[in-house]
Amino acid sequence: MSSTVSKVGLHLTDDDVNNLAARHLEDSQMLEVQWDSTISVVRENQKREFKTFVEESFAGREVSTPVTPKDFIKGDSDSVLVEAAEPSQEESFTIHLGAQMKQMHNLRLLSADALQLCKYLTHDAR
């Protein structure tokens, strides 16, 4: 683009620069659409694979049976585990941002087993 602009008046006209800029814009938009499409396909494949993984991992288990990382290593999906309530670590923070218009944000950091988030919990009234 810079070499084309520097040749305006010698070998090229303003229309040549405008055409080059238009082609450049079209090319960049086409690349953006292609990357968006590729990312979307990869994201959907990952979601499908994760869903299949979770469904296969929980197959044959009772709803309230907990899953531990050892289950995935052993591959033993028929064993029934005793639920052990592991304590999780949790900490809360409040931060204030902004010079003129202050904004307050509350943050909560939680340290827990990632597989606990995949577990379906039932709330039975006993």
Backbone bond lengths (Angstrom), bond angles and torsions (degrees), N, CA, C in turn:
res aa  C-N    CA-C-N  psi(-1)  N-CA   C-N-CA  omega(-1)  CA-C   N-CA-C  phi
1 M - - - 1.441 - - 1.526 109.90 -
2 S 1.343 116.61 -44.53 1.466 119.20 -178.37 1.526 111.37 -66.86
3 S 1.346 117.52 -36.98 1.468 119.39 178.46 1.525 110.54 -69.02
4 T 1.326 116.87 -33.62 1.463 120.71 178.23 1.521 110.16 -68.65
5 V 1.342 116.98 -43.54 1.459 121.00 179.70 1.531 110.55 -63.56
6 S 1.329 116.96 -37.12 1.473 119.67 -179.35 1.530 111.92 -69.69
7 K 1.340 118.31 -20.18 1.469 121.75 -179.41 1.523 112.91 -94.84
8 V 1.330 116.88 4.39 1.464 119.94 178.81 1.523 108.89 -65.59
9 G 1.299 115.43 130.65 1.463 120.72 -179.01 1.507 112.20 96.97
10 L 1.338 117.67 -30.21 1.465 120.05 178.28 1.525 110.61 -87.50
11 H 1.325 115.87 -62.76 1.462 120.61 -177.75 1.522 112.14 -119.14
12 L 1.339 117.28 -20.33 1.459 121.14 -174.12 1.525 110.86 -121.75
13 T 1.330 114.21 160.53 1.465 119.96 179.04 1.524 109.28 -112.27
14 D 1.329 114.87 174.74 1.461 120.34 177.33 1.528 110.83 -62.30
15 D 1.308 116.92 -34.30 1.468 120.67 178.43 1.531 111.35 -63.74
16 D 1.333 117.35 -36.68 1.463 120.69 177.47 1.528 110.63 -63.53
17 V 1.320 116.41 -41.29 1.470 120.86 178.81 1.523 109.67 -66.36
18 N 1.338 116.82 -43.14 1.469 120.25 178.84 1.522 111.37 -62.85
19 N 1.328 117.15 -40.87 1.478 120.51 177.82 1.523 111.14 -64.41
20 L 1.325 116.61 -41.13 1.463 120.26 178.39 1.524 110.82 -64.57
21 A 1.330 116.95 -41.80 1.465 120.46 178.24 1.525 111.06 -64.25
22 A 1.326 117.13 -39.45 1.469 120.91 178.45 1.522 110.60 -64.72
23 R 1.347 117.00 -43.02 1.476 119.73 177.68 1.525 111.10 -63.92
24 H 1.334 115.81 -40.42 1.466 120.17 178.42 1.533 110.60 -61.28
25 L 1.328 117.27 -43.77 1.456 121.68 178.79 1.527 111.12 -63.92
26 E 1.332 117.28 -44.07 1.472 120.69 178.04 1.523 111.40 -62.11
27 D 1.331 116.30 -42.59 1.469 120.08 179.33 1.524 111.58 -63.40
28 S 1.341 116.52 -42.81 1.465 118.80 -179.43 1.528 111.04 -67.73
29 Q 1.340 117.39 -37.04 1.465 120.03 177.05 1.523 110.84 -66.74
30 M 1.327 117.01 -39.01 1.466 120.97 178.33 1.525 110.25 -63.93
31 L 1.337 117.48 -42.32 1.462 120.50 177.82 1.520 110.97 -63.99
32 E 1.322 117.64 -40.29 1.458 121.14 179.19 1.526 111.06 -62.70
33 V 1.328 117.16 -42.49 1.466 121.39 178.51 1.527 110.48 -64.60
34 Q 1.337 116.49 -42.01 1.470 119.91 179.34 1.528 110.87 -62.96
35 W 1.334 117.55 -44.80 1.469 120.33 179.90 1.526 111.23 -66.18
36 D 1.337 117.33 -40.35 1.462 120.04 177.07 1.521 110.86 -60.03
37 S 1.322 115.88 -41.91 1.463 120.38 179.23 1.523 110.93 -65.12
38 T 1.318 116.88 -44.54 1.467 121.10 179.73 1.522 110.96 -62.46
39 I 1.324 116.58 -44.24 1.469 120.65 179.60 1.523 110.40 -64.03
40 S 1.313 117.05 -40.16 1.465 121.16 179.45 1.527 111.01 -62.90
41 V 1.327 116.88 -43.42 1.473 120.68 179.25 1.523 110.64 -64.14
42 V 1.336 117.14 -44.37 1.470 120.65 179.70 1.524 110.28 -63.56
43 R 1.336 117.41 -41.64 1.466 121.56 179.79 1.530 110.47 -62.04
44 E 1.322 117.50 -45.45 1.465 120.81 179.78 1.528 111.05 -64.41
45 N 1.329 117.39 -40.24 1.467 120.33 177.06 1.526 111.00 -62.79
46 Q 1.326 117.07 -42.78 1.460 119.78 178.81 1.521 111.54 -64.71
47 K 1.322 117.91 -40.05 1.464 120.76 177.57 1.525 110.17 -62.03
48 R 1.337 116.34 -45.14 1.466 120.75 -179.04 1.530 110.69 -63.73
49 E 1.348 116.63 -44.21 1.460 120.06 179.52 1.524 111.33 -64.10
50 F 1.333 117.77 -40.85 1.462 120.74 179.00 1.522 110.83 -65.82
51 K 1.320 117.18 -42.02 1.463 120.81 178.85 1.523 110.14 -61.67
52 T 1.325 116.96 -44.27 1.461 120.87 177.83 1.524 110.66 -62.53
53 F 1.331 117.35 -42.43 1.455 121.86 179.35 1.522 110.84 -60.54
54 V 1.329 116.71 -46.45 1.461 120.37 -178.60 1.524 110.38 -66.46
55 E 1.342 117.42 -43.19 1.464 120.45 179.83 1.522 111.29 -62.54
56 E 1.337 117.51 -42.26 1.462 120.66 178.67 1.522 111.30 -67.54
57 S 1.330 116.81 -35.50 1.463 121.00 -179.09 1.515 111.84 -69.18
58 F 1.332 117.64 -33.82 1.455 121.70 -177.80 1.525 112.53 -95.70
59 A 1.311 118.45 1.48 1.463 121.36 -177.76 1.525 110.46 -61.79
60 G 1.325 117.02 130.74 1.457 122.08 176.84 1.515 114.40 81.87
61 R 1.290 118.95 3.26 1.463 121.78 179.78 1.516 109.97 -97.12
62 E 1.305 115.05 154.20 1.454 119.63 171.94 1.521 107.68 -72.65
63 V 1.306 116.56 157.63 1.456 120.81 -176.81 1.516 111.97 -60.94
64 S 1.319 117.91 -39.42 1.459 120.25 -175.45 1.524 113.19 -92.00
65 T 1.328 119.00 5.71 1.458 120.87 179.61 1.522 109.59 -75.69
66 P 1.328 118.73 122.74 1.457 119.99 -178.93 1.528 111.67 -73.80
67 V 1.297 115.64 155.89 1.457 122.43 178.79 1.515 107.58 -118.02
68 T 1.327 115.80 133.40 1.459 120.50 177.76 1.516 108.42 -116.20
69 P 1.324 117.56 162.60 1.457 119.99 178.60 1.521 112.90 -59.27
70 K 1.345 118.11 -26.96 1.466 121.04 179.28 1.522 111.29 -63.48
71 D 1.345 117.45 -30.33 1.462 120.85 179.47 1.518 111.35 -62.57
72 F 1.312 116.67 -38.21 1.448 119.72 -178.45 1.520 111.04 -74.09
73 I 1.318 117.17 -30.53 1.455 120.67 178.77 1.523 109.85 -73.38
74 K 1.357 116.60 -46.11 1.461 120.57 -179.44 1.518 111.67 -73.50
75 G 1.334 116.80 -34.48 1.449 120.66 -175.57 1.510 111.90 77.53
76 D 1.319 118.39 17.91 1.460 123.06 -177.79 1.520 108.54 -90.11
77 S 1.340 117.43 99.20 1.462 119.70 -176.27 1.523 112.11 -95.48
78 D 1.346 119.07 -2.76 1.449 120.23 -178.17 1.528 113.30 -98.33
79 S 1.319 116.76 -10.23 1.459 118.92 -177.79 1.519 110.16 -76.06
80 V 1.308 116.08 145.85 1.456 122.02 177.59 1.519 107.16 -106.09
81 L 1.311 116.15 124.96 1.450 120.95 -175.58 1.513 109.87 -101.13
82 V 1.307 115.22 150.92 1.454 120.56 175.00 1.521 106.64 -84.47
83 E 1.306 116.24 130.23 1.453 119.75 -176.31 1.519 110.19 -71.85
84 A 1.313 114.69 121.03 1.462 121.03 177.11 1.509 107.48 -111.58
85 A 1.293 116.19 118.18 1.458 120.65 -178.60 1.516 108.19 -78.96
86 E 1.326 115.66 99.93 1.452 120.11 179.54 1.524 108.39 -82.09
87 P 1.324 116.75 133.37 1.456 117.93 179.35 1.526 110.04 -70.95
88 S 1.309 116.13 138.31 1.454 119.97 176.77 1.518 108.70 -105.29
89 Q 1.301 116.06 153.84 1.450 120.65 178.68 1.520 108.43 -97.25
90 E 1.307 115.76 137.47 1.450 120.62 -175.51 1.516 109.36 -145.03
91 E 1.338 116.26 139.82 1.454 120.42 178.25 1.523 108.71 -146.65
92 S 1.335 116.49 140.51 1.457 121.60 -178.62 1.521 110.40 -115.47
93 F 1.333 115.09 145.78 1.450 121.91 179.43 1.518 109.01 -134.07
94 T 1.305 116.56 148.99 1.460 122.30 171.96 1.510 106.98 -121.13
95 I 1.349 116.25 126.62 1.457 120.07 179.69 1.524 108.68 -122.05
96 H 1.316 115.38 149.57 1.462 122.62 178.20 1.518 107.49 -117.37
97 L 1.336 117.41 124.21 1.457 122.48 -179.04 1.515 109.97 -119.58
98 G 1.318 116.62 148.63 1.450 122.04 174.10 1.510 112.27 109.30
99 A 1.326 115.15 145.74 1.457 120.43 178.92 1.522 110.58 -91.18
100 Q 1.335 117.01 -51.93 1.459 119.53 -178.37 1.521 111.96 -94.99
101 M 1.329 116.52 -48.74 1.465 120.12 178.38 1.523 108.10 -104.03
102 K 1.302 116.59 99.60 1.460 121.31 -178.22 1.513 110.28 -71.14
103 Q 1.324 115.52 136.09 1.453 121.56 174.33 1.510 108.14 -122.39
104 M 1.318 116.56 135.88 1.454 121.37 -179.58 1.530 108.51 -106.71
105 H 1.326 116.64 132.95 1.456 122.40 179.25 1.527 108.58 -128.02
106 N 1.317 116.06 136.33 1.459 121.62 174.96 1.519 108.54 -104.24
107 L 1.316 117.49 127.29 1.456 123.44 179.44 1.518 109.13 -116.01
108 R 1.327 116.44 141.77 1.455 120.52 176.26 1.517 108.08 -128.76
109 L 1.322 116.94 120.66 1.452 123.05 176.28 1.520 107.97 -97.48
110 L 1.312 115.85 132.69 1.454 121.10 -176.17 1.516 108.61 -131.38
111 S 1.310 116.04 129.53 1.454 121.80 177.15 1.520 107.65 -113.35
112 A 1.338 116.34 113.91 1.458 120.74 -178.12 1.522 108.93 -153.30
113 D 1.304 116.08 171.91 1.455 122.27 176.90 1.532 108.58 -69.72
114 A 1.321 117.17 128.01 1.457 121.30 -177.42 1.524 112.10 -63.03
115 L 1.319 117.67 -30.07 1.463 120.27 -179.09 1.526 112.10 -71.74
116 Q 1.339 117.50 -18.07 1.462 120.04 175.84 1.523 110.41 -63.36
117 L 1.329 116.92 -30.08 1.459 120.52 -179.75 1.530 111.80 -71.74
118 C 1.334 117.30 -21.05 1.465 121.48 -179.56 1.523 112.09 -86.71
119 K 1.307 116.90 -12.00 1.455 121.29 -173.75 1.523 110.89 -80.06
120 Y 1.313 116.80 137.02 1.447 122.66 176.75 1.523 108.56 -87.91
121 L 1.322 116.59 119.09 1.455 120.91 -177.50 1.531 108.90 -102.59
122 T 1.335 115.38 136.66 1.461 119.55 174.55 1.511 107.78 -107.26
123 H 1.311 116.13 147.22 1.445 121.14 179.48 1.539 107.66 -114.51
124 D 1.307 114.75 85.90 1.477 119.71 179.96 1.510 108.94 -82.54
125 A 1.321 115.93 134.18 1.477 121.05 174.98 1.508 107.10 -87.49
126 R 1.318 116.28 105.30 1.470 120.30 -178.03 1.480 110.89 -107.09
